[in-house]
Amino acid sequence: MSEGKWLRSRDLVRVIAPSGCLREFEAFNKGVEIWRSRGYQVELASGVDSRWGYLAGTDDTRLSQLAKALKDPECRAILCARGGYGSTRLLDLLGKGDGGDGGDGGDGGDGEDFLPTDYRLPITKKWLIGFSDITALLWSHNRLGIWGVHGPLLTTLASEPEWSVDRLFDWLEGRPLKPLQGNGWGGEKATGLLLPANLTVATHLIGTPYQPDLTNVILAFEDVTEAPYRIDRMLTQWRMAGAFSGVRGIALGRFSRCEPSPDVPSFTVEEVLRDRLSDLNIPIVSDLPFGHDGPNATLPVGIIAHLDADSGVLTCG
C-alpha cells in the first residue's frame, strides 16, 4: 500500500453503490477494467448490484458499503458505481449517529463521530470519486474524512475521452491539472475553495444541516434533464436563501438535455442562467467541459481554485 495522500499502482480501491440501482452493467464493467488496467486492485463491495425500488439496495445496505470502505485501512479510494438518487438518504442516517450533530466537521474532521454507533471505528482518510447524486457525499467531505473528487463514475468512465481519463488519474496520483477553458462572462478574477456539484442535489442541501459553509467558495454547477423553469426555480431559491452572499465565483459546466419542450413557451437554459446569475456581480465562467453527456473533467473538492471571468479559465490548485 502506498503512503500519503496520492494513489499508486497496486493500491486497493473499493466499489460501492450509494445511490441508484445499477443498470448499465456493460459500462460498469468497462469502468472497472480501466481501473484494473492502471494497476489498481479493485474490490466490489458486497451488494453493489442490489436493488430496492430505484435504489441500489436498502439504506442499511448502502450505508454498510460506505461505512466499511471508510474504515478499511487497506482501502485507498472509494469508487461510486453510478448516480441516480439515494446518497442524501445516507446523510439522513449518518446524521442520526450518537455523535452526529449535523454541525460542520471542520477541516480536521475524521468522520468517526458522524457514523452511527454500529459502524463506528477509526476512519483512515481516503479518496471518494463520483458526481451527480454523489454530490451529497462530496459536500460532506469534511464530516466523512475524505478527499472528494467530482469526476467520472464507473458507469461513465469508459465513455470519457482519453484526456479526461488521464486527468482523473493525474489528480489522484499527484500530478497537476491543466486549466479548463470555458466562456468568460467578463469582469474580474476570483480565488476560493472549489465546490463542484449537481445543481439539483446541491439545492436540496440548502438550509439543511448538511449545507457546507459557502463563504469564499467557487461553486461549479452542472445538471441534466431539468427544464429551464426548474433551473430558474432552483437558482431563485439560492437567491432567496441568501446562499450566494459569500460566494466568490461560479463555474458552469454542461446543462444537458435541458431544452424546453418545443410546444411550450420558454426561455432557454442559457437565458435562465444569465438572468438569475449575472446580477450577482461575481466572476462567472460558463461552458466548461464537465457534467453529463460529454467530457466530465475531474474537479477536486475543497481545494483552492482560480476563476478568470475575462479569459474564461478555471484553474484548480
FIBATI-509957 format. One record per residue (C-alpha): residue number from 1; residue in one letter; x, y, z. Coordinates in Angstrom, 3 decimals. Example, Ala and Ser with C-alpha at 12.3 -4.5 7.8 and 13.67 -1.06 7.14 Angstrom:
// residues 2
+-----+--------+----------+----------+----------+
| num | residu |        u |        v |        w |
+-----+--------+----------+----------+----------+
|   1 |      a |   12.300 |   -4.500 |    7.800 |
|   2 |      s |   13.670 |   -1.060 |    7.140 |
+-----+--------+----------+----------+----------+
This chain:
// residues 317
+-----+--------+----------+----------+----------+
| num | residu |        u |        v |        w |
+-----+--------+----------+----------+----------+
|   1 |      m |    0.000 |    0.000 |    0.000 |
|   2 |      s |    1.358 |    3.427 |   -0.914 |
|   3 |      e |    1.901 |    6.034 |    1.771 |
|   4 |      g |    0.417 |    9.518 |    1.928 |
|   5 |      k |   -2.408 |   11.096 |    0.006 |
|   6 |      w |   -1.693 |   10.141 |   -3.583 |
|   7 |      l |   -2.619 |    6.820 |   -5.155 |
|   8 |      r |   -0.118 |    4.431 |   -6.657 |
|   9 |      s |   -0.382 |    1.315 |   -8.789 |
|  10 |      r |   -1.495 |   -1.789 |   -6.850 |
|  11 |      d |   -3.370 |    0.253 |   -4.238 |
|  12 |      l |   -6.693 |   -1.245 |   -3.172 |
|  13 |      v |   -9.817 |    0.651 |   -4.221 |
|  14 |      r |  -13.364 |   -0.351 |   -3.306 |
|  15 |      v |  -16.534 |   -0.002 |   -5.377 |
|  16 |      i |  -19.776 |    0.993 |   -3.652 |
|  17 |      a |  -23.280 |    1.835 |   -4.890 |
|  18 |      p |  -24.631 |    4.553 |   -2.556 |
|  19 |      s |  -27.345 |    5.846 |   -4.874 |
|  20 |      g |  -29.427 |    4.403 |   -7.701 |
|  21 |      c |  -29.535 |    0.738 |   -8.667 |
|  22 |      l |  -27.011 |   -0.474 |  -11.191 |
|  23 |      r |  -28.440 |   -0.889 |  -14.707 |
|  24 |      e |  -25.571 |   -0.145 |  -17.059 |
|  25 |      f |  -23.652 |   -3.378 |  -16.434 |
|  26 |      e |  -21.548 |   -3.304 |  -19.615 |
|  27 |      a |  -20.428 |    0.280 |  -18.995 |
|  28 |      f |  -19.813 |   -0.539 |  -15.330 |
|  29 |      n |  -17.580 |   -3.499 |  -16.179 |
|  30 |      k |  -15.616 |   -1.369 |  -18.660 |
|  31 |      g |  -15.077 |    1.243 |  -15.963 |
|  32 |      v |  -13.776 |   -1.394 |  -13.555 |
|  33 |      e |  -11.388 |   -2.674 |  -16.221 |
|  34 |      i |   -9.972 |    0.811 |  -16.784 |
|  35 |      w |   -9.015 |    0.975 |  -13.120 |
|  36 |      r |   -7.535 |   -2.511 |  -13.243 |
|  37 |      s |   -5.611 |   -1.677 |  -16.409 |
|  38 |      r |   -3.955 |    1.128 |  -14.430 |
|  39 |      g |   -2.670 |   -1.472 |  -11.973 |
|  40 |      y |   -5.180 |   -0.988 |   -9.158 |
|  41 |      q |   -6.730 |   -3.770 |   -7.104 |
|  42 |      v |  -10.476 |   -3.231 |   -7.498 |
|  43 |      e |  -12.756 |   -4.814 |   -4.914 |
|  44 |      l |  -16.545 |   -4.755 |   -5.303 |
|  45 |      a |  -18.497 |   -4.220 |   -2.094 |
|  46 |      s |  -20.984 |   -6.931 |   -1.210 |
|  47 |      g |  -24.412 |   -5.963 |   -2.539 |
|  48 |      v |  -23.180 |   -3.479 |   -5.122 |
|  49 |      d |  -25.708 |   -4.902 |   -7.611 |
|  50 |      s |  -28.619 |   -4.960 |   -5.126 |
|  51 |      r |  -31.974 |   -3.369 |   -5.917 |
|  52 |      w |  -34.641 |   -1.882 |   -3.700 |
|  53 |      g |  -37.041 |    0.074 |   -5.850 |
|  54 |      y |  -34.960 |    2.704 |   -7.622 |
|  55 |      l |  -32.192 |    2.408 |   -5.034 |
|  56 |      a |  -29.123 |    0.151 |   -5.040 |
|  57 |      g |  -30.368 |   -1.795 |   -2.044 |
|  58 |      t |  -31.853 |   -0.717 |    1.257 |
|  59 |      d |  -30.473 |    2.293 |    3.112 |
|  60 |      d |  -28.746 |   -0.056 |    5.574 |
|  61 |      t |  -27.139 |   -1.998 |    2.714 |
|  62 |      r |  -25.794 |    1.133 |    1.080 |
|  63 |      l |  -24.705 |    2.691 |    4.367 |
|  64 |      s |  -22.866 |   -0.506 |    5.269 |
|  65 |      q |  -20.944 |   -0.377 |    1.972 |
|  66 |      l |  -19.907 |    3.226 |    2.613 |
|  67 |      a |  -19.004 |    2.699 |    6.272 |
|  68 |      k |  -16.951 |   -0.452 |    5.644 |
|  69 |      a |  -14.998 |    1.283 |    2.897 |
|  70 |      l |  -14.364 |    4.333 |    5.089 |
|  71 |      k |  -12.973 |    2.324 |    7.980 |
|  72 |      d |  -10.936 |   -0.194 |    5.943 |
|  73 |      p |   -7.281 |    0.849 |    6.427 |
|  74 |      e |   -6.240 |   -1.003 |    3.271 |
|  75 |      c |   -8.760 |    0.799 |    1.039 |
|  76 |      r |   -7.207 |    3.915 |   -0.530 |
|  77 |      a |  -10.146 |    5.117 |   -2.622 |
|  78 |      i |  -13.901 |    4.657 |   -2.851 |
|  79 |      l |  -15.311 |    4.435 |   -6.383 |
|  80 |      c |  -19.021 |    5.130 |   -6.799 |
|  81 |      a |  -20.773 |    2.859 |   -9.275 |
|  82 |      r |  -23.395 |    5.299 |  -10.554 |
|  83 |      g |  -25.541 |    8.274 |   -9.603 |
|  84 |      g |  -29.319 |    8.417 |   -9.803 |
|  85 |      y |  -30.727 |    9.121 |   -6.350 |
|  86 |      g |  -30.126 |    7.959 |   -2.801 |
|  87 |      s |  -26.988 |    9.427 |   -1.232 |
|  88 |      t |  -28.918 |   12.127 |    0.638 |
|  89 |      r |  -30.823 |    9.347 |    2.423 |
|  90 |      l |  -27.478 |    8.159 |    3.763 |
|  91 |      l |  -26.738 |   11.625 |    5.138 |
|  92 |      d |  -30.037 |   11.449 |    6.986 |
|  93 |      l |  -28.934 |    8.173 |    8.599 |
|  94 |      l |  -25.381 |    9.338 |    9.231 |
|  95 |      g |  -26.596 |   12.458 |   10.984 |
|  96 |      k |  -28.508 |   10.283 |   13.458 |
|  97 |      g |  -25.327 |    8.715 |   14.792 |
|  98 |      d |  -24.667 |    9.255 |   18.502 |
|  99 |      g |  -22.019 |   11.877 |   17.760 |
| 100 |      g |  -23.605 |   13.304 |   14.599 |
| 101 |      d |  -24.978 |   16.713 |   15.478 |
| 102 |      g |  -25.210 |   17.856 |   11.883 |
| 103 |      g |  -22.641 |   20.558 |   12.552 |
| 104 |      d |  -19.630 |   21.386 |   10.439 |
| 105 |      g |  -16.964 |   18.734 |   10.868 |
| 106 |      g |  -14.256 |   21.293 |   10.101 |
| 107 |      d |  -11.122 |   20.752 |    8.060 |
| 108 |      g |   -9.794 |   18.266 |   10.573 |
| 109 |      g |  -12.870 |   16.029 |   10.752 |
| 110 |      d |  -12.100 |   12.328 |   10.557 |
| 111 |      g |  -15.678 |   11.163 |   10.061 |
| 112 |      e |  -15.821 |    8.817 |   13.044 |
| 113 |      d |  -18.397 |   10.746 |   15.073 |
| 114 |      f |  -20.592 |   11.131 |   12.002 |
| 115 |      l |  -21.162 |    7.373 |   11.690 |
| 116 |      p |  -23.903 |    5.578 |   13.634 |
| 117 |      t |  -22.568 |    3.572 |   16.575 |
| 118 |      d |  -22.855 |    0.222 |   14.783 |
| 119 |      y |  -20.367 |    1.400 |   12.130 |
| 120 |      r |  -18.060 |    3.499 |   14.273 |
| 121 |      l |  -14.398 |    2.581 |   14.058 |
| 122 |      p |  -11.379 |    4.771 |   13.332 |
| 123 |      i |  -11.517 |    6.026 |    9.752 |
| 124 |      t |   -8.474 |    6.261 |    7.503 |
| 125 |      k |   -8.689 |    9.213 |    5.144 |
| 126 |      k |   -9.108 |    8.245 |    1.505 |
| 127 |      w |  -10.474 |    9.407 |   -1.824 |
| 128 |      l |  -14.147 |    9.305 |   -2.859 |
| 129 |      i |  -14.879 |    9.689 |   -6.564 |
| 130 |      g |  -18.173 |   10.387 |   -8.306 |
| 131 |      f |  -20.557 |   13.111 |   -9.435 |
| 132 |      s |  -24.244 |   13.822 |   -9.961 |
| 133 |      d |  -26.126 |   12.321 |   -6.972 |
| 134 |      i |  -22.754 |   11.713 |   -5.263 |
| 135 |      t |  -22.686 |   15.492 |   -4.680 |
| 136 |      a |  -24.312 |   14.902 |   -1.276 |
| 137 |      l |  -21.313 |   12.809 |   -0.145 |
| 138 |      l |  -18.740 |   15.088 |   -1.772 |
| 139 |      w |  -20.193 |   18.110 |    0.003 |
| 140 |      s |  -19.846 |   16.196 |    3.294 |
| 141 |      h |  -16.132 |   15.593 |    2.710 |
| 142 |      n |  -15.072 |   17.171 |    5.998 |
| 143 |      r |  -17.554 |   15.132 |    8.031 |
| 144 |      l |  -16.746 |   11.871 |    6.253 |
| 145 |      g |  -12.994 |   12.379 |    6.408 |
| 146 |      i |  -12.428 |   12.031 |    2.650 |
| 147 |      w |  -10.697 |   13.778 |   -0.206 |
| 148 |      g |  -13.530 |   14.369 |   -2.645 |
| 149 |      v |  -13.251 |   14.179 |   -6.421 |
| 150 |      h |  -16.072 |   15.334 |   -8.695 |
| 151 |      g |  -15.318 |   13.030 |  -11.587 |
| 152 |      p |  -16.470 |   10.098 |  -13.707 |
| 153 |      l |  -18.484 |    7.287 |  -12.154 |
| 154 |      l |  -17.661 |    3.694 |  -13.027 |
| 155 |      t |  -20.657 |    3.623 |  -15.368 |
| 156 |      t |  -19.447 |    6.737 |  -17.240 |
| 157 |      l |  -15.664 |    6.354 |  -17.164 |
| 158 |      a |  -15.377 |    4.264 |  -20.354 |
| 159 |      s |  -17.219 |    6.919 |  -22.365 |
| 160 |      e |  -14.777 |    9.652 |  -21.359 |
| 161 |      p |  -12.200 |   10.872 |  -23.898 |
| 162 |      e |   -8.624 |    9.867 |  -23.204 |
| 163 |      w |   -7.645 |   13.293 |  -21.891 |
| 164 |      s |  -10.455 |   13.159 |  -19.313 |
| 165 |      v |   -9.487 |    9.676 |  -18.100 |
| 166 |      d |   -5.879 |   10.823 |  -17.837 |
| 167 |      r |   -6.983 |   13.935 |  -15.927 |
| 168 |      l |   -8.714 |   11.784 |  -13.296 |
| 169 |      f |   -5.636 |    9.667 |  -12.675 |
| 170 |      d |   -3.324 |   12.685 |  -12.897 |
| 171 |      w |   -5.062 |   14.247 |   -9.927 |
| 172 |      l |   -5.369 |   11.045 |   -7.890 |
| 173 |      e |   -1.709 |   10.223 |   -8.464 |
| 174 |      g |   -0.402 |   13.669 |   -7.563 |
| 175 |      r |    0.173 |   15.311 |  -10.942 |
| 176 |      p |   -1.015 |   18.888 |  -11.636 |
| 177 |      l |   -4.197 |   19.555 |  -13.571 |
| 178 |      k |   -4.343 |   21.657 |  -16.714 |
| 179 |      p |   -6.655 |   24.701 |  -16.628 |
| 180 |      l |  -10.103 |   24.307 |  -18.181 |
| 181 |      q |  -11.283 |   26.690 |  -20.872 |
| 182 |      g |  -14.836 |   28.000 |  -20.953 |
| 183 |      n |  -16.715 |   31.162 |  -21.824 |
| 184 |      g |  -15.993 |   34.077 |  -19.512 |
| 185 |      w |  -18.836 |   36.483 |  -18.839 |
| 186 |      g |  -16.358 |   39.335 |  -18.448 |
| 187 |      g |  -15.179 |   41.139 |  -15.385 |
| 188 |      e |  -12.901 |   40.103 |  -12.610 |
| 189 |      k |  -10.990 |   37.163 |  -11.191 |
| 190 |      a |  -11.826 |   35.100 |   -8.116 |
| 191 |      t |   -9.948 |   32.753 |   -5.824 |
| 192 |      g |  -11.729 |   30.401 |   -3.451 |
| 193 |      l |  -12.352 |   26.835 |   -2.332 |
| 194 |      l |  -13.811 |   24.808 |   -5.180 |
| 195 |      l |  -17.188 |   23.146 |   -4.527 |
| 196 |      p |  -18.351 |   21.224 |   -7.621 |
| 197 |      a |  -21.931 |   19.951 |   -7.609 |
| 198 |      n |  -25.009 |   18.820 |   -9.405 |
| 199 |      l |  -27.276 |   21.850 |   -9.062 |
| 200 |      t |  -30.397 |   19.856 |   -8.156 |
| 201 |      v |  -28.695 |   17.821 |   -5.427 |
| 202 |      a |  -26.916 |   20.888 |   -4.022 |
| 203 |      t |  -30.151 |   22.884 |   -3.961 |
| 204 |      h |  -31.802 |   20.217 |   -1.820 |
| 205 |      l |  -28.999 |   20.627 |    0.744 |
| 206 |      i |  -29.588 |   24.374 |    1.129 |
| 207 |      g |  -31.000 |   25.144 |    4.554 |
| 208 |      t |  -30.286 |   21.661 |    5.927 |
| 209 |      p |  -27.586 |   20.744 |    8.456 |
| 210 |      y |  -25.608 |   19.288 |    5.527 |
| 211 |      q |  -25.203 |   22.552 |    3.635 |
| 212 |      p |  -21.463 |   23.302 |    3.730 |
| 213 |      d |  -20.082 |   26.726 |    4.518 |
| 214 |      l |  -20.383 |   28.644 |    1.243 |
| 215 |      t |  -18.206 |   31.564 |    2.331 |
| 216 |      n |  -15.296 |   32.273 |   -0.032 |
| 217 |      v |  -16.060 |   29.364 |   -2.352 |
| 218 |      i |  -16.171 |   28.946 |   -6.108 |
| 219 |      l |  -19.251 |   26.945 |   -6.979 |
| 220 |      a |  -19.120 |   24.653 |  -10.030 |
| 221 |      f |  -22.581 |   23.597 |  -11.224 |
| 222 |      e |  -23.838 |   21.103 |  -13.798 |
| 223 |      d |  -27.175 |   19.371 |  -14.351 |
| 224 |      v |  -29.167 |   17.107 |  -16.645 |
| 225 |      t |  -32.809 |   16.718 |  -17.758 |
| 226 |      e |  -34.040 |   19.790 |  -15.893 |
| 227 |      a |  -36.379 |   22.115 |  -17.800 |
| 228 |      p |  -35.359 |   25.792 |  -17.831 |
| 229 |      y |  -38.151 |   26.760 |  -15.417 |
| 230 |      r |  -36.808 |   24.213 |  -12.921 |
| 231 |      i |  -33.296 |   25.654 |  -13.205 |
| 232 |      d |  -34.904 |   29.069 |  -12.659 |
| 233 |      r |  -36.745 |   27.796 |   -9.572 |
| 234 |      m |  -33.582 |   26.330 |   -8.051 |
| 235 |      l |  -31.434 |   29.399 |   -8.630 |
| 236 |      t |  -34.215 |   31.608 |   -7.300 |
| 237 |      q |  -34.214 |   29.516 |   -4.121 |
| 238 |      w |  -30.466 |   30.088 |   -3.769 |
| 239 |      r |  -31.040 |   33.809 |   -4.162 |
| 240 |      m |  -33.892 |   33.991 |   -1.652 |
| 241 |      a |  -31.968 |   31.896 |    0.869 |
| 242 |      g |  -29.003 |   34.259 |    0.605 |
| 243 |      a |  -26.838 |   31.296 |   -0.308 |
| 244 |      f |  -24.844 |   33.251 |   -2.889 |
| 245 |      s |  -23.900 |   36.022 |   -0.457 |
| 246 |      g |  -20.425 |   34.718 |    0.407 |
| 247 |      v |  -19.673 |   33.001 |   -2.916 |
| 248 |      r |  -16.594 |   34.312 |   -4.755 |
| 249 |      g |  -17.361 |   32.981 |   -8.236 |
| 250 |      i |  -19.374 |   30.449 |  -10.252 |
| 251 |      a |  -18.121 |   27.944 |  -12.836 |
| 252 |      l |  -20.832 |   26.455 |  -15.039 |
| 253 |      g |  -20.458 |   23.140 |  -16.786 |
| 254 |      r |  -22.851 |   21.302 |  -19.049 |
| 255 |      f |  -26.627 |   21.544 |  -18.616 |
| 256 |      s |  -27.521 |   18.659 |  -20.895 |
| 257 |      r |  -30.959 |   17.634 |  -22.108 |
| 258 |      c |  -32.371 |   20.769 |  -20.503 |
| 259 |      e |  -34.043 |   22.063 |  -23.648 |
| 260 |      p |  -37.636 |   23.247 |  -23.272 |
| 261 |      s |  -40.460 |   21.382 |  -24.964 |
| 262 |      p |  -40.947 |   22.878 |  -28.449 |
| 263 |      d |  -44.674 |   23.408 |  -27.879 |
| 264 |      v |  -44.288 |   25.289 |  -24.574 |
| 265 |      p |  -43.228 |   28.966 |  -24.343 |
| 266 |      s |  -39.900 |   29.099 |  -22.527 |
| 267 |      f |  -36.551 |   30.711 |  -22.026 |
| 268 |      t |  -33.515 |   28.648 |  -22.934 |
| 269 |      v |  -31.423 |   27.322 |  -20.062 |
| 270 |      e |  -28.657 |   29.713 |  -21.131 |
| 271 |      e |  -31.057 |   32.645 |  -20.816 |
| 272 |      v |  -32.148 |   31.475 |  -17.371 |
| 273 |      l |  -28.554 |   31.183 |  -16.165 |
| 274 |      r |  -27.781 |   34.707 |  -17.391 |
| 275 |      d |  -30.937 |   36.131 |  -15.860 |
| 276 |      r |  -30.528 |   34.526 |  -12.430 |
| 277 |      l |  -26.732 |   34.868 |  -12.049 |
| 278 |      s |  -25.355 |   37.838 |  -13.981 |
| 279 |      d |  -26.511 |   40.446 |  -11.451 |
| 280 |      l |  -24.624 |   38.759 |   -8.578 |
| 281 |      n |  -21.581 |   40.824 |   -9.573 |
| 282 |      i |  -19.139 |   37.955 |   -9.155 |
| 283 |      p |  -16.888 |   36.304 |  -11.767 |
| 284 |      i |  -18.732 |   33.667 |  -13.808 |
| 285 |      v |  -17.435 |   31.277 |  -16.465 |
| 286 |      s |  -19.791 |   29.014 |  -18.429 |
| 287 |      d |  -19.477 |   26.196 |  -20.983 |
| 288 |      l |  -16.756 |   24.377 |  -19.069 |
| 289 |      p |  -16.218 |   20.696 |  -20.020 |
| 290 |      f |  -17.775 |   18.900 |  -17.061 |
| 291 |      g |  -21.137 |   17.288 |  -16.378 |
| 292 |      h |  -23.369 |   14.681 |  -18.009 |
| 293 |      d |  -23.477 |   13.626 |  -21.673 |
| 294 |      g |  -19.974 |   14.676 |  -22.634 |
| 295 |      p |  -16.468 |   15.054 |  -21.256 |
| 296 |      n |  -16.620 |   15.243 |  -17.469 |
| 297 |      a |  -13.353 |   16.870 |  -16.457 |
| 298 |      t |  -12.224 |   15.944 |  -12.956 |
| 299 |      l |  -12.676 |   18.726 |  -10.374 |
| 300 |      p |  -11.160 |   18.324 |   -6.892 |
| 301 |      v |  -13.406 |   19.222 |   -3.973 |
| 302 |      g |  -12.329 |   21.784 |   -1.396 |
| 303 |      i |   -9.033 |   22.894 |   -2.939 |
| 304 |      i |   -8.048 |   26.446 |   -3.845 |
| 305 |      a |   -9.165 |   27.318 |   -7.382 |
| 306 |      h |   -8.876 |   30.410 |   -9.551 |
| 307 |      l |  -11.591 |   31.675 |  -11.887 |
| 308 |      d |  -10.872 |   34.253 |  -14.599 |
| 309 |      a |  -14.124 |   35.661 |  -15.974 |
| 310 |      d |  -12.273 |   37.636 |  -18.632 |
| 311 |      s |  -10.330 |   34.810 |  -20.249 |
| 312 |      g |  -12.874 |   32.126 |  -19.289 |
| 313 |      v |  -10.381 |   29.898 |  -17.475 |
| 314 |      l |  -10.826 |   27.736 |  -14.372 |
| 315 |      t |   -7.555 |   26.680 |  -12.721 |
| 316 |      c |   -7.527 |   24.050 |   -9.959 |
| 317 |      g |   -4.739 |   24.345 |   -7.426 |
+-----+--------+----------+----------+----------+
